[in-house]
Amino acid sequence: KASGTDDAQRRASHPQTSVWVSANAGSGKTHALTTRVARLLLAGTDPQRILCLTFTKAAAAEMAGRLYKRLGGWATMPDAELAVELESIEGRAPDKTMLENARKLFARAIETPGGLKIQTIHAFCERLLGRFPLEAG
């Protein structure tokens, strides 16, 4: 990957900024977005407060699958390997608390009522209209 791409992905995965990611297939969008969600969870964000929207069901399924695979891996990964991975996404060496928290994220994500909200824009709008039909007119 070109360093410009790496820089763009790093900016897109930063949890303290709002982003809209639009790029060609195979450019790393899903990786950048799943890294962003992982970083939000590592920072203590409640899984119910995270919403990921995509255009297709396939993209939503791919994103959810990759995120759950990453979090599941963290739960069982040896400490040294987990420390390397966390440092690569956080840009700093993790302390013991971060390692412990990373190991618990998979359970937190799957125990979230309704699961992580990774869905299509259409499904999100349909859900809103279903919850607020009178307000929608």
Secondary structure, DSSP 4 states (H G I P E B T S, - for coil): --HHHHHHHHHHH-TTS-------TTSSHHHHHHHHHHHHHHTT--GGG-EEEESSHHHHHHHHHHHHHHHHHHHHS-HHHHHHHHHHHHSS---HHHHHHHHHHHHHHHHSTT--EEEEHHHHHHHHHHH-HHHH-
